[in-house]
Amino acid sequence: MGAGKFGPPGWQDDADWKGWWGPNPPFHTPTFVLTHRPRSPIEMAGGTTFHFLDASPAEALAVAREAAAGRDVRVGGGPTVARDFIAAGLVDHIHLVQVPIVLGRGVRLWDGLEAPEASYDIEAVSTPTGVTHLTFTRP
């Protein structure tokens, strides 16, 4: 996950910060946080241990794959982290939920990732509320 998913800006300066999720985060697995300011791992209830890496997407994925021992590895976080992994060709399956709200600012996921249809089969499923689920699968 990206550093922004783990905590608000400045969490690296708070030695007591252990993430948004309280004492028992929902991950229940080793969880790797990409940050330019790594620190010692944090063991939490339920089997979650946060590990902090200053690594490229490929390096972080290699560490996560080793920890996963053949199981799936998921990438979480904001659009910058997702884009970095997608651009490096490291993502086989993407599930995006598009909500019909125009904010007009923020980081755009697809900047620099033109023509995703060349690398992925894309399925779009709309719901009555206007939410669209987009699934990208590498053939």
Backbone bond lengths (Angstrom), bond angles and torsions (degrees), N, CA, C in turn:
res aa  C-N    CA-C-N  psi(-1)  N-CA   C-N-CA  omega(-1)  CA-C   N-CA-C  phi
1 M - - - 1.456 - - 1.517 108.64 -
2 G 1.296 114.35 157.46 1.450 119.34 175.95 1.517 111.27 -78.14
3 A 1.319 115.37 160.94 1.464 121.04 -179.42 1.517 111.81 -60.52
4 G 1.338 117.72 -33.83 1.458 121.20 -179.71 1.521 113.33 -69.05
5 K 1.316 117.47 -25.61 1.463 119.73 175.55 1.528 110.33 -75.95
6 F 1.325 116.94 -31.77 1.461 120.31 -179.96 1.525 112.47 -73.29
7 G 1.326 116.73 -36.06 1.453 117.87 -177.45 1.507 113.45 -166.13
8 P 1.327 116.62 170.93 1.462 121.30 -179.74 1.527 110.54 -73.40
9 P 1.323 117.43 165.84 1.462 118.86 176.29 1.528 110.62 -51.83
10 G 1.326 115.78 133.09 1.457 121.15 178.67 1.517 115.24 93.69
11 W 1.347 118.76 -1.56 1.461 119.51 -178.73 1.528 111.76 -59.29
12 Q 1.331 117.19 -27.68 1.469 120.10 -179.54 1.524 112.22 -61.68
13 D 1.336 117.64 -23.12 1.466 121.64 179.77 1.527 112.85 -88.98
14 D 1.325 117.32 -2.23 1.467 122.00 -178.45 1.527 108.66 -110.05
15 A 1.336 116.67 100.23 1.465 121.20 -177.33 1.523 112.72 -61.67
16 D 1.334 118.30 -19.21 1.462 121.97 -179.00 1.528 113.54 -91.35
17 W 1.353 118.26 -8.65 1.460 121.13 -177.94 1.527 109.62 -69.40
18 K 1.341 116.34 127.66 1.465 121.72 -178.40 1.529 111.88 -127.09
19 G 1.325 116.78 22.51 1.460 120.28 177.87 1.511 111.78 100.70
20 W 1.333 114.74 171.12 1.461 122.91 -175.43 1.530 113.56 -76.47
21 W 1.318 119.00 -15.89 1.455 122.50 -159.28 1.522 115.45 -96.63
22 G 1.314 119.53 1.51 1.456 120.28 -178.03 1.520 111.48 80.83
23 P 1.341 117.38 -166.52 1.463 120.74 -171.73 1.529 114.72 -71.86
24 N 1.347 118.32 -17.07 1.463 121.17 -178.84 1.529 109.61 -128.53
25 P 1.346 117.84 79.59 1.468 120.75 -179.15 1.530 111.29 -60.52
26 P 1.329 117.79 157.27 1.459 121.29 -173.97 1.523 115.19 -77.54
27 F 1.304 119.67 0.86 1.459 121.37 -170.78 1.531 113.06 -81.61
28 H 1.327 118.36 -42.24 1.467 123.86 177.11 1.528 112.85 54.73
29 T 1.310 115.62 38.60 1.457 122.73 -177.05 1.529 107.78 -163.80
30 P 1.325 118.94 163.34 1.461 118.39 171.94 1.525 109.78 -58.10
31 T 1.318 116.56 133.58 1.461 122.55 -176.72 1.522 108.03 -127.98
32 F 1.314 116.31 128.55 1.453 121.91 -174.04 1.524 110.04 -107.74
33 V 1.321 115.35 126.56 1.456 122.86 -177.73 1.526 107.99 -108.55
34 L 1.338 116.43 120.45 1.461 120.41 177.15 1.519 109.35 -80.88
35 T 1.311 116.17 123.22 1.462 121.97 -179.48 1.521 108.90 -152.10
36 H 1.314 115.90 150.41 1.466 119.79 175.23 1.523 111.08 -83.79
37 R 1.341 116.30 -2.63 1.462 120.80 179.47 1.526 109.76 -129.25
38 P 1.345 116.83 74.60 1.463 119.96 -177.84 1.526 112.12 -63.22
39 R 1.331 114.83 157.15 1.457 121.55 174.47 1.522 107.89 -144.83
40 S 1.310 117.20 178.48 1.459 121.56 -178.24 1.525 110.60 -62.60
41 P 1.347 117.29 150.99 1.467 120.33 177.48 1.529 111.73 -60.69
42 I 1.330 114.85 153.89 1.455 121.92 177.57 1.526 107.89 -119.70
43 E 1.331 117.27 117.30 1.463 121.67 176.49 1.521 108.78 -89.16
44 M 1.342 115.49 131.49 1.457 122.30 -177.91 1.525 108.71 -121.46
45 A 1.320 116.74 169.44 1.459 122.02 176.68 1.527 109.69 -64.98
46 G 1.332 115.87 155.24 1.456 120.75 174.15 1.508 115.22 80.89
47 G 1.318 118.94 4.61 1.457 121.25 176.73 1.512 116.11 96.40
48 T 1.320 117.74 1.41 1.465 120.01 176.84 1.522 109.21 -82.36
49 T 1.321 116.25 127.98 1.457 121.95 168.46 1.520 106.77 -125.78
50 F 1.325 115.56 122.61 1.461 120.39 176.71 1.523 109.06 -87.05
51 H 1.334 115.24 126.49 1.459 122.68 176.12 1.527 106.36 -114.94
52 F 1.314 117.11 138.30 1.456 122.14 -174.26 1.520 109.61 -111.69
53 L 1.342 115.72 120.66 1.458 121.71 -173.86 1.518 111.61 -121.97
54 D 1.309 115.84 138.34 1.460 122.12 166.29 1.518 104.37 -105.64
55 A 1.338 116.86 91.96 1.462 121.53 -170.29 1.518 109.97 -149.08
56 S 1.310 115.24 159.75 1.466 120.87 172.59 1.525 108.17 -73.60
57 P 1.339 117.14 164.27 1.464 118.42 176.31 1.533 112.87 -55.21
58 A 1.321 117.93 -43.20 1.470 120.65 -179.33 1.528 111.16 -63.85
59 E 1.329 116.89 -42.21 1.468 120.19 178.72 1.528 111.05 -65.53
60 A 1.324 117.01 -43.57 1.466 120.86 179.66 1.522 110.44 -64.13
61 L 1.321 117.45 -41.19 1.459 120.64 179.02 1.524 111.04 -63.99
62 A 1.320 117.98 -39.05 1.467 120.48 177.87 1.528 111.10 -61.80
63 V 1.327 116.96 -42.53 1.471 120.96 178.08 1.533 109.74 -64.22
64 A 1.332 116.96 -44.20 1.465 120.96 -179.32 1.526 111.55 -66.10
65 R 1.307 117.33 -39.71 1.475 120.31 178.14 1.524 111.12 -62.91
66 E 1.309 116.28 -41.28 1.466 119.19 178.15 1.527 110.19 -62.05
67 A 1.326 117.40 -44.01 1.462 121.33 179.48 1.530 111.14 -66.70
68 A 1.334 117.42 -31.42 1.463 121.50 -177.66 1.522 112.91 -76.29
69 A 1.315 117.49 -18.88 1.465 122.36 176.10 1.534 112.14 49.86
70 G 1.336 115.94 52.04 1.451 120.67 176.03 1.522 115.70 92.06
71 R 1.316 117.64 -8.85 1.465 120.36 177.52 1.530 109.42 -86.56
72 D 1.334 116.46 171.40 1.458 121.37 179.80 1.528 111.22 -65.81
73 V 1.323 114.88 150.69 1.467 122.70 173.43 1.518 106.53 -118.11
74 R 1.329 116.47 133.14 1.464 121.58 179.43 1.522 109.71 -112.30
75 V 1.320 114.75 143.63 1.462 121.67 176.01 1.519 106.93 -106.24
76 G 1.316 117.48 128.46 1.454 121.39 178.93 1.514 110.11 -129.91
77 G 1.290 114.67 157.25 1.452 119.03 178.13 1.504 110.42 137.48
78 G 1.287 114.67 -162.08 1.448 121.06 -177.75 1.514 112.42 -86.47
79 P 1.317 115.66 -175.32 1.457 120.42 -175.27 1.529 114.10 -65.44
80 T 1.308 118.53 -28.91 1.467 119.46 -179.82 1.521 110.57 -66.11
81 V 1.323 117.05 -47.10 1.467 120.81 179.00 1.524 109.89 -64.15
82 A 1.328 117.32 -47.32 1.472 120.31 179.99 1.522 110.56 -58.91
83 R 1.322 117.23 -46.70 1.469 121.20 -179.37 1.523 111.30 -60.46
84 D 1.333 117.54 -41.66 1.461 120.38 179.98 1.532 111.59 -61.23
85 F 1.331 117.19 -42.53 1.463 120.88 179.09 1.522 111.35 -70.08
86 I 1.333 117.63 -41.07 1.465 121.16 178.56 1.527 110.30 -64.67
87 A 1.321 117.36 -45.59 1.472 121.57 -179.14 1.523 111.53 -61.27
88 A 1.324 116.96 -32.00 1.463 121.07 179.50 1.529 111.95 -81.02
89 G 1.341 117.75 -0.76 1.464 121.23 178.69 1.519 113.39 73.30
90 L 1.331 117.46 27.25 1.461 121.61 -173.63 1.525 114.41 -100.73
91 V 1.339 117.67 1.29 1.464 120.86 -173.66 1.531 109.83 -114.07
92 D 1.331 116.40 124.86 1.462 121.72 179.57 1.520 113.06 -94.25
93 H 1.336 116.71 -28.02 1.466 120.58 -175.05 1.528 108.67 -142.72
94 I 1.332 116.21 130.66 1.461 121.73 -179.57 1.524 107.89 -127.59
95 H 1.319 116.47 132.96 1.471 121.02 172.69 1.520 107.07 -122.86
96 L 1.326 115.90 113.67 1.460 121.81 178.51 1.523 109.25 -114.09
97 V 1.301 115.55 142.29 1.458 120.91 175.47 1.525 106.82 -113.29
98 Q 1.330 115.17 117.06 1.461 121.64 -178.77 1.521 108.61 -100.24
99 V 1.322 115.76 121.61 1.458 122.25 -179.47 1.528 107.70 -105.41
100 P 1.331 117.87 135.69 1.466 120.28 -174.19 1.531 113.46 -76.85
101 I 1.323 115.11 61.79 1.463 121.43 176.52 1.521 106.64 -126.33
102 V 1.307 117.76 127.85 1.452 121.41 178.38 1.526 107.81 -102.28
103 L 1.316 116.14 114.95 1.453 120.40 -179.06 1.527 111.93 -97.08
104 G 1.323 115.99 -29.61 1.450 119.36 175.48 1.511 116.03 83.30
105 R 1.316 117.29 2.48 1.460 118.73 177.00 1.516 108.65 -154.52
106 G 1.299 115.46 178.82 1.452 119.75 -176.82 1.515 110.44 107.86
107 V 1.315 115.62 -175.85 1.460 122.03 -178.51 1.519 108.60 -92.98
108 R 1.323 115.97 131.70 1.461 121.18 -177.71 1.526 109.70 -93.22
109 L 1.311 116.20 126.02 1.466 121.75 -176.93 1.520 112.55 -60.20
110 W 1.329 117.97 -43.13 1.457 120.06 -168.95 1.520 114.66 -88.90
111 D 1.327 120.15 -1.61 1.466 120.29 177.86 1.520 110.20 -56.35
112 G 1.328 115.98 123.40 1.461 121.47 179.52 1.516 113.82 82.03
113 L 1.321 118.22 0.94 1.473 121.87 179.62 1.531 109.63 -117.85
114 E 1.307 115.92 52.79 1.450 119.83 -176.79 1.525 111.20 -64.54
115 A 1.332 115.74 150.95 1.467 124.99 174.24 1.528 113.55 58.96
116 P 1.341 118.33 54.24 1.468 118.46 177.66 1.532 112.31 -61.54
117 E 1.339 116.95 -21.55 1.456 119.98 179.55 1.530 112.41 -65.81
118 A 1.325 117.72 -16.25 1.460 120.98 176.57 1.529 111.54 -74.17
119 S 1.328 117.38 -24.81 1.462 121.38 -177.48 1.525 113.97 -110.86
120 Y 1.335 117.04 -16.71 1.457 121.10 -174.13 1.521 111.30 -134.06
121 D 1.342 115.16 147.30 1.459 120.72 164.14 1.521 105.61 -82.12
122 I 1.332 117.32 133.32 1.460 120.90 -173.47 1.527 109.49 -118.59
123 E 1.326 115.51 132.21 1.462 122.00 175.34 1.519 108.20 -124.07
124 A 1.320 117.02 133.88 1.465 122.21 177.28 1.524 108.58 -119.86
125 V 1.321 116.27 129.03 1.457 122.02 178.00 1.522 107.63 -126.12
126 S 1.334 116.01 117.42 1.465 120.88 179.72 1.522 109.83 -94.47
127 T 1.330 115.42 150.35 1.455 121.53 178.01 1.525 108.85 -113.18
128 P 1.329 117.82 163.87 1.473 120.26 179.24 1.532 113.65 -60.28
129 T 1.342 117.66 -22.71 1.464 119.90 179.98 1.522 112.19 -80.53
130 G 1.329 117.11 -7.31 1.457 120.41 -178.35 1.515 113.73 97.88
131 V 1.322 117.52 -8.49 1.462 121.27 176.85 1.525 108.13 -71.98
132 T 1.321 116.82 137.30 1.458 121.83 177.79 1.518 108.91 -118.75
133 H 1.335 115.56 128.23 1.466 121.57 175.25 1.521 107.06 -95.72
134 L 1.319 116.11 122.91 1.455 122.46 178.69 1.527 108.76 -110.27
135 T 1.327 116.40 125.90 1.455 120.96 179.38 1.518 108.43 -118.60
136 F 1.315 116.60 125.67 1.450 123.95 178.83 1.527 106.88 -114.55
137 T 1.332 116.48 122.61 1.462 120.64 -179.16 1.513 108.83 -127.43
138 R 1.322 115.84 129.12 1.461 120.20 177.39 1.532 107.48 -71.98
139 P 1.348 116.96 126.14 1.493 118.86 -178.77 1.521 112.06 -67.79
